[in-house]
Amino acid sequence: MSGLAADLALILDAATEAGRLALAEREKGLKIWSKSGGSPVTSADMAVDRLLRDALLTARPDYGWLSEETADGPDRLARRRVFVVDPIDGTVAYMKNKPWWCIPVAVVEDGRPVAAVIHAPTLGETFAATLGGGATLNDAPIGASDTTDLDDASVLADARLLEGPHWPEPWPAMRFEKRNAIAYRIALVAAGAFDAAIALTPKWDWDVCAGALIVEEAGGRVSDHHGGAWRFNRPDPRQNSLVCAAPALHPQIVRRTLSIPLPATAG
């Protein structure tokens, strides 16, 4: 088994096991508290984080580690390969027994994802990709949509985001929906279920890293809202914003969002 294939098999097994643990922890009963910024975290987030960290770093002790639920440090910056993990993306949906949560896991090499899994246990959906190997949903190949016109495009975003007079170029009428987990939104664009996903605020690497590889291997495009490429495992583990779209739509969206300044993230 090649290196990428072996890494994909490893993170796929770990994400699947983590999904089973998350479901069992919710059934058992959750302890819930708030982080310093006010977002909720549960005992299951922490249990899944421990499971993934133990499984992945035991198998690859020379890899670095970046997770939403593990205190960050500089050690990962010196590692060529790094695991980037969100134990539960969409914690609010998970807490409320809604299906729109997932477990994204990626392997980053020299700043770019090379193997990725997004596992949505309640939905029975597992998205996966390796660099140059294409993207799959439950082992079947997937591809981004071939939509060429923003008019009536299906978009995962808050419709209010694109309202108002501050846009120099008006937006056409589009169909908007919401999903809790950012990683799952990107995966849905990769699968062609939606034409685009847009967010104009910074996004953590653990929310978008796995999805970035999956959508690009599915033929879609992803960047910040100025069209800037993402790079991972930087000192500040955030990306400026999210524009993820079918290949024909991505430049149409970026052309409109260029007027919005980039946030002041440090990389």
Backbone as CSV, one residue per row, in Angstrom:
resi,resn,N_x,N_y,N_z,CA_x,CA_y,CA_z,C_x,C_y,C_z
1,MET,0.853,-1.189,0.000,0.000,0.000,0.000,0.889,1.240,0.000
2,SER,0.605,2.178,-0.898,1.400,3.395,-0.971,1.226,4.230,0.294
3,GLY,2.116,5.221,0.456,2.051,6.051,1.649,0.724,6.767,1.812
4,LEU,0.214,7.385,0.734,-1.061,8.097,0.821,-2.207,7.140,1.069
5,ALA,-2.186,6.000,0.394,-3.252,5.024,0.599,-3.252,4.501,2.029
6,ALA,-2.052,4.297,2.583,-1.960,3.831,3.962,-2.464,4.886,4.931
7,ASP,-2.115,6.134,4.682,-2.611,7.210,5.540,-4.124,7.338,5.440
8,LEU,-4.661,7.212,4.225,-6.114,7.296,4.065,-6.802,6.162,4.816
9,ALA,-6.281,4.955,4.695,-6.879,3.825,5.410,-6.832,4.056,6.915
10,LEU,-5.732,4.618,7.396,-5.594,4.887,8.830,-6.620,5.896,9.307
11,ILE,-6.730,7.029,8.618,-7.657,8.062,9.096,-9.108,7.654,8.870
12,LEU,-9.357,6.831,7.851,-10.717,6.337,7.632,-11.144,5.430,8.776
13,ASP,-10.289,4.508,9.173,-10.615,3.624,10.298,-10.798,4.425,11.579
14,ALA,-9.923,5.412,11.800,-10.006,6.201,13.026,-11.281,7.038,13.064
15,ALA,-11.646,7.666,11.930,-12.865,8.480,11.882,-14.105,7.624,12.081
16,THR,-14.116,6.424,11.521,-15.261,5.523,11.688,-15.418,5.106,13.145
17,GLU,-14.301,4.758,13.776,-14.346,4.400,15.193,-14.772,5.601,16.036
18,ALA,-14.290,6.774,15.677,-14.662,7.986,16.399,-16.153,8.263,16.269
19,GLY,-16.718,7.998,15.099,-18.157,8.177,14.913,-18.968,7.270,15.821
20,ARG,-18.525,6.018,15.941,-19.225,5.101,16.841,-19.150,5.579,18.279
21,LEU,-17.987,6.087,18.672,-17.839,6.598,20.042,-18.734,7.808,20.273
22,ALA,-18.784,8.725,19.299,-19.621,9.921,19.462,-21.090,9.545,19.646
23,LEU,-21.569,8.591,18.873,-22.963,8.158,19.009,-23.200,7.515,20.375
24,ALA,-22.256,6.707,20.827,-22.402,6.055,22.121,-22.359,7.066,23.262
25,GLU,-21.499,8.071,23.151,-21.400,9.085,24.191,-22.684,9.903,24.303
26,ARG,-23.295,10.199,23.193,-24.557,10.951,23.232,-25.659,10.111,23.845
27,GLU,-25.669,8.835,23.527,-26.665,7.935,24.102,-26.488,7.834,25.612
28,LYS,-25.264,7.839,26.056,-24.959,7.719,27.482,-25.342,8.979,28.246
29,GLY,-25.272,10.131,27.587,-25.554,11.407,28.232,-24.333,12.298,28.225
30,LEU,-24.514,13.549,27.802,-23.404,14.454,27.587,-23.228,15.439,28.735
31,LYS,-21.991,15.753,29.030,-21.679,16.920,29.840,-21.363,18.050,28.867
32,ILE,-21.938,19.223,29.108,-21.822,20.341,28.171,-21.355,21.579,28.926
33,TRP,-20.396,22.286,28.347,-19.958,23.555,28.909,-19.598,24.493,27.766
34,SER,-19.235,25.712,28.092,-18.923,26.715,27.073,-17.436,27.029,27.073
35,LYS,-16.891,27.227,25.875,-15.513,27.676,25.748,-15.442,29.168,26.060
36,SER,-14.237,29.698,26.059,-14.062,31.110,26.401,-14.792,32.031,25.425
37,GLY,-14.909,31.623,24.168,-15.623,32.435,23.190,-17.121,32.246,23.207
38,GLY,-17.611,31.317,24.018,-19.044,31.096,24.139,-19.577,29.901,23.378
39,SER,-18.771,29.288,22.519,-19.273,28.142,21.764,-19.306,26.909,22.657
40,PRO,-20.266,26.003,22.439,-20.401,24.847,23.316,-19.374,23.760,22.998
41,VAL,-19.028,23.005,24.012,-18.195,21.818,23.849,-18.763,20.757,24.779
42,THR,-18.634,19.504,24.391,-19.224,18.421,25.168,-18.153,17.419,25.587
43,SER,-18.539,16.571,26.524,-17.644,15.487,26.930,-17.322,14.576,25.759
44,ALA,-18.227,14.463,24.800,-17.967,13.628,23.628,-16.888,14.231,22.737
45,ASP,-16.881,15.570,22.577,-15.807,16.207,21.817,-14.445,15.807,22.370
46,MET,-14.335,15.824,23.682,-13.057,15.525,24.313,-12.719,14.037,24.201
47,ALA,-13.728,13.173,24.345,-13.488,11.731,24.239,-13.066,11.353,22.819
48,VAL,-13.715,11.947,21.838,-13.360,11.662,20.440,-11.969,12.195,20.138
49,ASP,-11.643,13.362,20.663,-10.305,13.911,20.465,-9.243,12.952,21.003
50,ARG,-9.462,12.422,22.191,-8.491,11.490,22.782,-8.360,10.232,21.930
51,LEU,-9.499,9.700,21.478,-9.452,8.496,20.645,-8.651,8.732,19.369
52,LEU,-8.947,9.834,18.684,-8.256,10.114,17.430,-6.766,10.366,17.660
53,ARG,-6.451,11.127,18.680,-5.047,11.437,18.944,-4.257,10.164,19.262
54,ASP,-4.848,9.309,20.101,-4.151,8.073,20.464,-3.987,7.157,19.253
55,ALA,-5.051,6.985,18.478,-4.999,6.067,17.333,-4.031,6.569,16.262
56,LEU,-4.079,7.848,15.959,-3.308,8.373,14.841,-1.837,8.570,15.208
57,LEU,-1.567,9.126,16.373,-0.174,9.374,16.733,0.547,8.106,17.174
58,THR,-0.184,7.117,17.631,0.449,5.818,17.898,0.933,5.188,16.593
59,ALA,0.111,5.330,15.548,0.480,4.773,14.245,1.516,5.614,13.515
60,ARG,1.515,6.934,13.747,2.430,7.842,13.050,3.048,8.806,14.070
61,PRO,3.956,8.309,14.900,4.504,9.162,15.971,5.331,10.335,15.469
62,ASP,5.754,10.292,14.214,6.549,11.389,13.677,5.698,12.500,13.073
63,TYR,4.367,12.342,13.051,3.473,13.359,12.509,3.145,14.383,13.595
64,GLY,2.839,15.596,13.178,2.350,16.608,14.098,0.859,16.485,14.326
65,TRP,0.331,17.361,15.184,-1.074,17.267,15.601,-1.677,18.658,15.752
66,LEU,-2.834,18.864,15.108,-3.610,20.093,15.266,-5.071,19.706,15.369
67,SER,-5.691,20.032,16.495,-7.086,19.679,16.738,-7.774,20.811,17.481
68,GLU,-9.062,20.968,17.212,-9.823,22.003,17.906,-9.804,21.800,19.411
69,GLU,-9.758,20.553,19.856,-9.900,20.279,21.286,-8.592,19.923,21.977
70,THR,-7.461,20.173,21.327,-6.152,19.985,21.953,-5.425,21.317,21.959
71,ALA,-4.835,21.686,23.081,-4.072,22.932,23.152,-2.989,22.932,22.083
72,ASP,-2.931,24.015,21.317,-1.977,24.102,20.211,-0.599,24.479,20.744
73,GLY,0.410,24.108,19.975,1.784,24.447,20.328,2.641,24.509,19.086
74,PRO,3.892,24.930,19.228,4.752,25.126,18.059,5.324,23.845,17.473
75,ASP,5.217,22.727,18.164,5.876,21.500,17.709,5.447,21.102,16.300
76,ARG,4.162,21.295,15.983,3.656,20.851,14.681,4.329,21.591,13.529
77,LEU,4.793,22.805,13.781,5.372,23.619,12.716,6.674,23.030,12.189
78,ALA,7.314,22.202,12.988,8.574,21.581,12.579,8.356,20.213,11.935
79,ARG,7.106,19.779,11.846,6.808,18.459,11.275,6.405,18.602,9.813
80,ARG,6.928,17.703,8.980,6.562,17.749,7.565,5.111,17.325,7.364
81,ARG,4.665,16.339,8.117,3.282,15.853,8.013,2.565,16.098,9.330
82,VAL,1.307,16.503,9.232,0.515,16.878,10.404,-0.901,16.351,10.237
83,PHE,-1.458,15.774,11.292,-2.884,15.453,11.331,-3.656,16.718,11.714
84,VAL,-4.701,17.029,10.960,-5.569,18.174,11.263,-6.975,17.629,11.480
85,VAL,-7.517,17.852,12.670,-8.697,17.115,13.124,-9.691,18.051,13.802
86,ASP,-10.971,17.850,13.522,-12.033,18.404,14.363,-12.820,17.213,14.904
87,PRO,-12.728,16.932,16.201,-13.392,15.742,16.729,-14.881,15.679,16.410
88,ILE,-15.584,16.804,16.536,-16.988,16.891,16.119,-17.204,18.277,15.528
89,ASP,-17.388,18.341,14.231,-17.710,19.606,13.564,-19.229,19.679,13.453
90,GLY,-19.802,20.736,14.041,-21.259,20.835,14.128,-21.759,20.354,15.476
91,THR,-21.075,20.792,16.536,-21.409,20.309,17.882,-22.852,20.616,18.266
92,VAL,-23.358,21.775,17.865,-24.746,22.124,18.219,-25.715,21.124,17.592
93,ALA,-25.515,20.786,16.332,-26.369,19.786,15.684,-26.239,18.442,16.394
94,TYR,-25.034,18.072,16.733,-24.792,16.816,17.449,-25.538,16.799,18.784
95,MET,-25.441,17.887,19.540,-26.109,17.971,20.836,-27.622,17.848,20.695
96,LYS,-28.170,18.409,19.623,-29.620,18.443,19.424,-30.140,17.239,18.636
97,ASN,-29.284,16.256,18.429,-29.657,15.050,17.707,-30.101,15.340,16.277
98,LYS,-29.491,16.372,15.683,-29.694,16.664,14.270,-28.585,15.961,13.474
99,PRO,-28.810,15.685,12.202,-27.831,14.866,11.468,-26.619,15.611,10.938
100,TRP,-26.626,16.960,10.962,-25.620,17.721,10.219,-24.346,17.953,11.021
101,TRP,-23.715,16.883,11.465,-22.423,16.969,12.127,-21.507,15.905,11.528
102,CYS,-20.214,16.090,11.697,-19.289,15.173,11.049,-17.946,15.187,11.762
103,ILE,-17.086,14.284,11.346,-15.742,14.166,11.888,-14.758,14.310,10.724
104,PRO,-14.151,15.488,10.556,-13.164,15.683,9.488,-11.741,15.405,9.991
105,VAL,-11.008,14.640,9.203,-9.616,14.308,9.523,-8.790,14.450,8.251
106,ALA,-7.665,15.126,8.334,-6.799,15.299,7.164,-5.351,15.071,7.551
107,VAL,-4.573,14.668,6.566,-3.121,14.643,6.675,-2.589,15.764,5.797
108,VAL,-1.814,16.660,6.398,-1.197,17.771,5.677,0.284,17.473,5.501
109,GLU,0.782,17.680,4.302,2.204,17.520,4.012,2.713,18.791,3.351
110,ASP,3.721,19.389,3.945,4.317,20.612,3.405,3.261,21.676,3.097
111,GLY,2.284,21.803,4.001,1.315,22.886,3.898,0.063,22.595,3.101
112,ARG,-0.056,21.395,2.504,-1.264,21.102,1.732,-1.818,19.738,2.139
113,PRO,-3.140,19.588,2.149,-3.725,18.290,2.504,-3.455,17.258,1.415
114,VAL,-3.113,16.042,1.840,-2.804,14.977,0.883,-3.692,13.748,1.080
115,ALA,-4.357,13.660,2.209,-5.335,12.593,2.465,-6.395,13.170,3.385
116,ALA,-7.653,12.819,3.145,-8.739,13.445,3.907,-9.948,12.543,3.993
117,VAL,-10.631,12.649,5.130,-11.895,11.949,5.368,-12.846,12.915,6.063
118,ILE,-14.100,12.914,5.645,-15.178,13.578,6.377,-16.246,12.524,6.601
119,HIS,-16.437,12.142,7.863,-17.355,11.053,8.207,-18.564,11.634,8.931
120,ALA,-19.751,11.406,8.375,-21.003,11.885,8.970,-21.775,10.664,9.478
121,PRO,-21.597,10.289,10.741,-22.118,9.014,11.240,-23.635,8.868,11.156
122,THR,-24.367,9.912,11.549,-25.825,9.813,11.551,-26.369,9.612,10.146
123,LEU,-25.732,10.202,9.160,-26.177,10.117,7.772,-25.622,8.900,7.055
124,GLY,-24.660,8.216,7.666,-24.042,7.077,7.007,-23.264,7.481,5.769
125,GLU,-22.630,8.661,5.807,-21.895,9.182,4.660,-20.424,9.371,5.032
126,THR,-19.548,8.872,4.179,-18.120,9.039,4.378,-17.495,9.525,3.080
127,PHE,-16.996,10.753,3.108,-16.299,11.356,1.975,-14.797,11.145,2.183
128,ALA,-14.074,10.897,1.096,-12.648,10.638,1.224,-11.925,11.069,-0.043
129,ALA,-10.630,11.357,0.112,-9.807,11.734,-1.038,-8.343,11.595,-0.690
130,THR,-7.528,11.354,-1.719,-6.082,11.506,-1.629,-5.641,12.426,-2.758
131,LEU,-4.508,13.080,-2.580,-4.004,13.996,-3.581,-3.733,13.241,-4.888
132,GLY,-4.412,13.666,-5.945,-4.258,13.024,-7.242,-5.051,11.751,-7.408
133,GLY,-5.802,11.365,-6.384,-6.533,10.091,-6.441,-8.030,10.215,-6.585
134,GLY,-8.540,11.446,-6.731,-9.976,11.628,-6.843,-10.664,11.609,-5.493
135,ALA,-11.961,11.864,-5.510,-12.767,11.934,-4.291,-13.923,10.959,-4.376
136,THR,-14.338,10.452,-3.215,-15.416,9.466,-3.164,-16.405,9.796,-2.051
137,LEU,-17.605,9.274,-2.212,-18.624,9.225,-1.163,-19.039,7.773,-1.029
138,ASN,-18.767,7.202,0.152,-19.040,5.778,0.377,-18.441,4.925,-0.742
139,ASP,-17.213,5.242,-1.094,-16.393,4.511,-2.070,-16.794,4.727,-3.523
140,ALA,-17.834,5.515,-3.796,-18.228,5.811,-5.180,-17.682,7.170,-5.584
141,PRO,-17.125,7.310,-6.792,-16.561,8.591,-7.210,-17.609,9.709,-7.208
142,ILE,-17.166,10.906,-6.846,-18.043,12.070,-6.847,-17.401,13.190,-7.653
143,GLY,-18.232,14.155,-8.063,-17.739,15.310,-8.790,-18.590,16.527,-8.493
144,ALA,-17.947,17.687,-8.516,-18.664,18.948,-8.312,-19.628,19.181,-9.463
145,SER,-20.604,20.045,-9.233,-21.643,20.277,-10.229,-21.076,20.987,-11.458
146,ASP,-21.794,20.855,-12.565,-21.389,21.523,-13.805,-22.191,22.799,-14.043
147,THR,-22.798,23.332,-12.985,-23.556,24.574,-13.093,-22.646,25.715,-13.542
148,THR,-23.123,26.518,-14.474,-22.309,27.604,-15.020,-22.860,28.994,-14.723
149,ASP,-24.037,29.067,-14.128,-24.695,30.366,-13.917,-25.119,30.483,-12.460
150,LEU,-24.776,31.598,-11.822,-25.185,31.815,-10.436,-26.695,31.959,-10.286
151,ASP,-27.359,32.370,-11.323,-28.812,32.514,-11.254,-29.439,31.160,-10.937
152,ASP,-30.159,31.081,-9.824,-30.829,29.877,-9.341,-29.851,28.809,-8.844
153,ALA,-28.602,29.171,-8.612,-27.654,28.210,-8.057,-28.035,27.875,-6.613
154,SER,-27.702,26.671,-6.182,-27.964,26.243,-4.809,-26.720,26.518,-3.968
155,VAL,-26.896,27.292,-2.905,-25.761,27.816,-2.150,-25.949,27.554,-0.658
156,LEU,-24.906,27.064,-0.024,-24.889,26.916,1.429,-24.274,28.176,2.029
157,ALA,-25.142,29.040,2.524,-24.721,30.324,3.104,-25.935,30.967,3.746
158,ASP,-25.674,31.973,4.554,-26.750,32.784,5.104,-27.155,33.800,4.030
159,ALA,-28.399,33.758,3.596,-28.848,34.655,2.525,-28.624,36.115,2.875
160,ARG,-28.680,36.453,4.179,-28.484,37.849,4.595,-27.073,38.346,4.296
161,LEU,-26.136,37.401,4.186,-24.755,37.760,3.886,-24.632,38.511,2.570
162,LEU,-25.468,38.150,1.615,-25.342,38.702,0.269,-26.391,39.765,-0.031
163,GLU,-27.075,40.232,1.012,-28.049,41.303,0.843,-27.391,42.652,1.112
164,GLY,-28.044,43.707,0.681,-27.588,45.051,1.026,-26.973,45.798,-0.133
165,PRO,-26.847,47.110,0.023,-26.377,47.975,-1.070,-24.866,48.045,-1.205
166,HIS,-24.111,47.393,-0.301,-22.660,47.538,-0.322,-22.001,46.706,-1.414
167,TRP,-22.761,45.861,-2.094,-22.190,45.041,-3.150,-22.132,45.836,-4.457
168,PRO,-20.938,46.014,-5.040,-20.843,46.792,-6.277,-21.488,46.101,-7.468
169,GLU,-21.568,44.780,-7.399,-22.241,44.024,-8.458,-23.359,43.217,-7.815
170,PRO,-24.593,43.411,-8.242,-25.702,42.715,-7.584,-25.608,41.203,-7.765
171,TRP,-26.113,40.503,-6.766,-26.164,39.052,-6.835,-27.465,38.612,-7.507
172,PRO,-27.412,37.598,-8.341,-28.656,37.066,-8.905,-29.439,36.299,-7.840
173,ALA,-30.649,35.937,-8.157,-31.454,35.146,-7.231,-30.870,33.737,-7.122
174,MET,-30.611,33.322,-5.888,-30.049,31.990,-5.642,-30.874,31.288,-4.570
175,ARG,-30.733,29.999,-4.486,-31.439,29.196,-3.489,-30.485,28.891,-2.335
176,PHE,-30.865,29.324,-1.126,-29.985,29.205,0.028,-30.481,28.135,0.995
177,GLU,-29.528,27.387,1.553,-29.810,26.469,2.645,-28.671,26.555,3.646
178,LYS,-28.887,25.956,4.818,-27.871,25.967,5.865,-27.584,24.540,6.314
179,ARG,-26.352,24.302,6.696,-25.920,23.074,7.356,-24.955,23.494,8.456
180,ASN,-25.040,22.838,9.608,-24.245,23.276,10.750,-22.752,23.169,10.511
181,ALA,-22.285,22.023,10.051,-20.854,21.743,9.992,-20.237,22.319,8.723
182,ILE,-19.187,23.105,8.894,-18.518,23.703,7.740,-17.924,22.621,6.850
183,ALA,-17.282,21.628,7.456,-16.679,20.551,6.667,-17.727,19.837,5.829
184,TYR,-18.902,19.626,6.408,-19.954,18.927,5.670,-20.478,19.784,4.519
185,ARG,-20.523,21.096,4.702,-20.936,21.968,3.597,-19.997,21.802,2.407
186,ILE,-18.698,21.800,2.681,-17.724,21.650,1.607,-17.886,20.295,0.929
187,ALA,-18.112,19.259,1.724,-18.290,17.923,1.165,-19.508,17.862,0.247
188,LEU,-20.578,18.561,0.608,-21.778,18.560,-0.233,-21.525,19.251,-1.567
189,VAL,-20.686,20.291,-1.561,-20.305,20.921,-2.833,-19.462,19.946,-3.654
190,ALA,-18.569,19.225,-2.994,-17.748,18.236,-3.693,-18.602,17.177,-4.375
191,ALA,-19.685,16.797,-3.724,-20.549,15.750,-4.260,-21.546,16.260,-5.293
192,GLY,-21.564,17.567,-5.537,-22.500,18.131,-6.504,-23.904,18.312,-5.963
193,ALA,-24.090,18.101,-4.653,-25.420,18.286,-4.060,-25.770,19.767,-3.941
194,PHE,-24.748,20.624,-3.835,-24.911,22.073,-3.842,-23.858,22.652,-4.776
195,ASP,-24.152,23.846,-5.276,-23.249,24.473,-6.236,-22.142,25.282,-5.576
196,ALA,-22.367,25.760,-4.350,-21.368,26.603,-3.699,-21.626,26.674,-2.202
197,ALA,-20.577,27.048,-1.467,-20.667,27.380,-0.048,-19.827,28.627,0.167
198,ILE,-20.376,29.604,0.885,-19.707,30.899,1.054,-19.748,31.300,2.524
199,ALA,-18.613,31.763,3.035,-18.531,32.361,4.370,-17.425,33.400,4.337
200,LEU,-17.699,34.599,4.805,-16.755,35.714,4.672,-16.022,36.042,5.969
201,THR,-16.023,35.107,6.895,-15.284,35.275,8.146,-14.226,34.174,8.238
202,PRO,-13.182,34.374,9.076,-12.125,33.360,9.168,-12.653,31.999,9.610
203,LYS,-12.032,30.952,9.068,-12.402,29.575,9.383,-11.154,28.821,9.843
204,TRP,-11.315,28.040,10.895,-10.195,27.282,11.433,-9.792,26.165,10.486
205,ASP,-8.499,25.870,10.488,-7.987,24.808,9.620,-8.715,23.486,9.827
206,TRP,-9.020,23.147,11.076,-9.647,21.849,11.335,-11.063,21.764,10.753
207,ASP,-11.685,22.894,10.481,-13.014,22.876,9.866,-12.955,22.721,8.347
208,VAL,-11.862,23.167,7.722,-11.863,23.261,6.258,-10.788,22.432,5.569
209,CYS,-9.808,21.925,6.308,-8.665,21.282,5.668,-9.070,20.019,4.912
210,ALA,-9.792,19.110,5.560,-10.198,17.874,4.893,-11.085,18.184,3.687
211,GLY,-12.022,19.100,3.864,-12.918,19.453,2.773,-12.199,20.064,1.591
212,ALA,-11.132,20.826,1.853,-10.394,21.467,0.768,-9.865,20.429,-0.216
213,LEU,-9.278,19.357,0.297,-8.761,18.319,-0.597,-9.896,17.589,-1.302
214,ILE,-10.950,17.261,-0.566,-12.041,16.489,-1.155,-12.707,17.252,-2.290
215,VAL,-12.971,18.544,-2.096,-13.656,19.294,-3.155,-12.743,19.513,-4.353
216,GLU,-11.473,19.736,-4.117,-10.565,19.940,-5.248,-10.376,18.644,-6.034
217,GLU,-10.306,17.516,-5.340,-10.193,16.241,-6.043,-11.492,15.887,-6.770
218,ALA,-12.600,16.499,-6.350,-13.881,16.306,-7.033,-14.075,17.284,-8.184
219,GLY,-13.083,18.133,-8.433,-13.167,19.079,-9.542,-13.669,20.450,-9.172
220,GLY,-13.988,20.681,-7.896,-14.418,21.998,-7.456,-13.233,22.875,-7.116
221,ARG,-13.527,24.097,-6.693,-12.474,25.041,-6.327,-12.772,25.646,-4.961
222,VAL,-11.713,25.926,-4.219,-11.872,26.495,-2.887,-10.758,27.501,-2.654
223,SER,-11.097,28.609,-1.982,-10.126,29.678,-1.722,-10.716,30.615,-0.684
224,ASP,-9.963,31.674,-0.345,-10.588,32.760,0.400,-11.387,33.622,-0.583
225,HIS,-12.064,34.646,-0.078,-12.993,35.371,-0.953,-12.286,36.364,-1.880
226,HIS,-10.962,36.426,-1.803,-10.184,37.157,-2.803,-9.541,36.206,-3.814
227,GLY,-9.879,34.939,-3.710,-9.305,33.949,-4.607,-7.957,33.431,-4.165
228,GLY,-7.520,33.821,-2.968,-6.224,33.387,-2.463,-6.231,31.924,-2.057
229,ALA,-5.186,31.204,-2.456,-5.083,29.787,-2.128,-4.858,29.602,-0.631
230,TRP,-5.355,28.492,-0.109,-5.151,28.161,1.293,-3.830,27.417,1.476
231,ARG,-3.181,27.660,2.602,-2.011,26.890,3.010,-2.182,26.554,4.485
232,PHE,-1.839,25.333,4.835,-2.124,24.832,6.173,-0.846,24.618,6.987
233,ASN,-1.073,24.385,8.282,0.002,24.220,9.265,0.870,25.466,9.345
234,ARG,0.226,26.615,9.413,0.898,27.885,9.674,0.775,28.215,11.164
235,PRO,1.551,29.193,11.666,1.434,29.535,13.085,0.009,29.890,13.509
236,ASP,-0.705,30.657,12.685,-2.113,30.961,12.935,-2.942,29.986,12.099
237,PRO,-3.600,29.008,12.742,-4.289,27.958,11.988,-5.679,28.376,11.523
238,ARG,-5.732,29.465,10.779,-7.007,29.946,10.236,-6.827,30.338,8.782
239,GLN,-7.937,30.222,8.047,-8.009,30.739,6.689,-8.897,31.980,6.714
240,ASN,-8.639,32.908,5.806,-9.325,34.199,5.848,-10.834,34.088,5.701
241,SER,-11.300,33.167,4.870,-12.717,33.071,4.544,-12.884,31.861,3.648
242,LEU,-14.104,31.633,3.190,-14.411,30.430,2.409,-15.248,30.771,1.188
243,VAL,-14.713,30.441,0.010,-15.507,30.369,-1.209,-15.222,29.007,-1.817
244,CYS,-16.218,28.157,-1.776,-16.107,26.791,-2.284,-17.206,26.619,-3.322
245,ALA,-16.844,26.215,-4.532,-17.859,26.248,-5.587,-17.507,25.335,-6.751
246,ALA,-18.528,25.077,-7.555,-18.332,24.439,-8.852,-17.330,25.272,-9.644
247,PRO,-16.540,24.656,-10.510,-15.440,25.385,-11.154,-15.870,26.598,-11.952
248,ALA,-17.020,26.549,-12.599,-17.469,27.695,-13.390,-18.004,28.827,-12.525
249,LEU,-18.452,28.502,-11.321,-19.050,29.516,-10.443,-18.014,30.212,-9.565
250,HIS,-16.930,29.544,-9.248,-15.955,30.106,-8.309,-15.475,31.492,-8.732
251,PRO,-15.034,31.703,-9.981,-14.589,33.046,-10.352,-15.709,34.072,-10.353
252,GLN,-16.936,33.660,-10.600,-18.055,34.596,-10.573,-18.313,35.089,-9.150
253,ILE,-18.151,34.205,-8.181,-18.341,34.590,-6.786,-17.203,35.497,-6.322
254,VAL,-15.967,35.096,-6.610,-14.807,35.884,-6.182,-14.837,37.279,-6.788
255,ARG,-15.274,37.399,-8.026,-15.371,38.730,-8.654,-16.261,39.650,-7.841
256,ARG,-17.302,39.114,-7.248,-18.222,39.929,-6.462,-17.704,40.184,-5.055
257,THR,-16.974,39.237,-4.486,-16.543,39.374,-3.090,-15.204,40.096,-2.944
258,LEU,-14.545,40.407,-4.029,-13.268,41.116,-3.963,-13.379,42.467,-3.247
259,SER,-14.561,43.067,-3.271,-14.732,44.388,-2.653,-14.720,44.326,-1.130
260,ILE,-14.867,43.130,-0.552,-14.869,42.976,0.903,-13.431,42.764,1.376
261,PRO,-12.911,43.598,2.264,-11.522,43.445,2.715,-11.287,42.078,3.364
262,LEU,-10.073,41.604,3.251,-9.691,40.382,3.949,-9.605,40.661,5.439
263,PRO,-9.995,39.705,6.273,-9.838,39.897,7.724,-8.363,39.879,8.096
264,ALA,-8.087,40.352,9.276,-6.702,40.508,9.711,-6.205,39.251,10.429
265,THR,-6.200,38.123,9.731,-5.587,36.931,10.297,-4.093,36.997,10.068
266,ALA,-3.370,36.333,10.958,-1.920,36.290,10.821,-1.514,34.890,10.434
267,GLY,-0.625,34.737,9.478,-0.252,33.428,9.037,1.187,33.107,9.170
